[in-house]
Amino acid sequence: MTNVRMIRSSGFATLDDAIERAIRVSSPLPLPSSPELFQRELRLRFRPLEE
């Protein structure tokens, strides 16, 4: 992982920071078995209040 960028804040700075820290400590992610499975961008959507 080379970069983490927040597109939209949750409105809670503490929550935003915790999510970013969790993403950063997950690096390095395991490499896929086939290079064509590798994507340069991974978007994560976190919606804690949605069911």
matplotlib code that plots the C-alpha trace (Angstrom):
import matplotlib.pyplot as plt

x = [0.0, 1.4, -1.4, -4.6, -7.0, -10.3, -13.0, -15.6, -15.5, -17.8, -18.2, -16.3, -12.6, -11.8, -13.7, -12.0, -8.6, -9.3, -10.4, -7.3, -5.0, -6.7, -6.1, -2.5, -1.7, -3.2, -0.3, 1.3, -1.6, -0.7, 0.0, -2.5, -1.5, -2.0, -0.7, -3.8, -5.8, -3.9, -5.7, -4.1, -7.1, -9.2, -12.2, -13.6, -17.1, -17.7, -21.3, -21.6, -25.2, -26.6, -28.3]
y = [0.0, 3.4, 5.8, 6.1, 8.8, 9.6, 10.7, 11.7, 12.0, 10.2, 13.5, 12.0, 12.7, 9.9, 7.3, 8.5, 8.2, 4.8, 3.5, 4.9, 3.4, 0.0, 0.2, 1.2, -1.7, -4.2, -3.4, -5.4, -7.3, -10.8, -10.8, -12.5, -15.7, -14.0, -10.5, -9.7, -9.9, -7.0, -3.7, -0.3, 1.1, -0.4, 1.5, 0.7, 1.9, 1.9, 2.4, 1.4, 2.6, 0.9, -2.5]
z = [0.0, -0.9, -0.2, 1.9, 0.9, 2.5, 0.0, 2.5, 6.3, 8.6, 10.5, 13.5, 13.4, 15.9, 13.8, 10.6, 12.2, 13.6, 10.2, 8.5, 11.1, 10.6, 6.9, 7.3, 9.8, 7.4, 4.9, 3.4, 2.0, 0.6, -3.2, -5.4, -7.2, -10.6, -11.4, -13.4, -10.2, -8.8, -8.9, -8.3, -6.4, -3.6, -2.4, 1.0, 2.1, 5.8, 6.9, 10.6, 11.0, 7.8, 8.1]

ax = plt.figure().add_subplot(projection="3d")
ax.plot(x, y, z, "-o")
ax.set_aspect("equal")
plt.show()
